[in-house]
Amino acid sequence: MVVEKLTREEVLHVAHLARIEVDEKEIEQYSISLKQLMNDIDKIKEVASKTTTILVTPTKHLAKMRQEDEIREVPFAEIEKNVPKTVGKFVEVPVVNSND
């Protein structure tokens, strides 16, 4: 099924699901972009698969749990030597992201 263009209502429905606001200009742009995306998805669906077996993991590597004796606890006094500032038993770090 080839979709030429999504309707205004379909674009507004997708925008609502994505929790985004769109203006009239964006509705026209999205109707074309979403049409192209849907056409690409339809092309992918048409590709014949040679196997029905689902490949979960391509490797034979199995995850293993760490042994408790491998855990090294570091005393806070040792950590405190390597940080510029602490507040109680917390390490104070500079603000990375602000709303300014």
N, C-alpha and C positions, 0 to 999 in steps of 0.2 A: 504494500500500500504506500503510494507516494503522496505525501501531504504537500500541497503547494504553499500554504500559508495558514498559520493558526489564527483562529478568530480572536477578537479582542477579549471576549469572555474567557477563552481558554488561557490566554496569557495572564489575565488577572487572577485566574484560579491558581496557576503555577506560582505567580508572585505571592499570593496569599499563603500557599503551602510553604514557600521558602521564607516567609516572614519578611518580605521586602516591599518597599513602596516604589511604584513606577509612575512616571508621568506619561503624557500622551506620546511624546517622541520616543521614549524607551519602549512603549508598548509596540510600536511599529518595528523597532530594531529587534526586540525579543521575538516577535512573531516570525521573523525571517530566520533568526539564529536557532530558535527552538525547532523550526521546520527542518532545517539542515541537520540538526542533531537527531531528530526522529528518523529522518531518511537514512542516516548513518547507522542507527541502531537496527533498522529494518534490513540493511545490507548484511550486518553481522549475523542476524538471525537466519539469513539465507545460506550461510556457509555450512556446508555439510561436514559433519564431524565423522572422523574415521573410527572412533571408538566411543563407547558409552561408559567406559571405566573412568571414574573420577580420580584424578591425581591429587592427593591431599598434600603430600610432601615429596619433593623430587630427590631427597637424600635419605640415607639410611641412618643419619645421625639422630640419636635418641637423647632427649634432654634428661639430665640427671640432677637430682637434688644435692645440694651442698651438704656435706657432713657438718654436724655441730662443732666438731673440734677444729674446723677450718675458719670459724668466725673469730676475729680478733677484735676485742673491745679496746677502745682507746680511752684512757681516762681524760675527763674534761680538762684537767690541769695541763695535760700535754697539748691538747688542742688550743687552749687559751694562749699558749706561748707563741702561736703562729698566726694569730688574728689581731687586727688593730684595735677592735673594740668589742666588749661583751657587756651584756645586761643580764645580771644574774647568771643563769646557766645557758644563756642564749648568745649566739654570735650575731652582732649587729652588722648588717650589710647596707651598702648605699642603695637608694631607690633606683630601680631599673626602668620603671614605667610609671609615669604620672599622668594625671588627667589635665594638666596645664595646656 
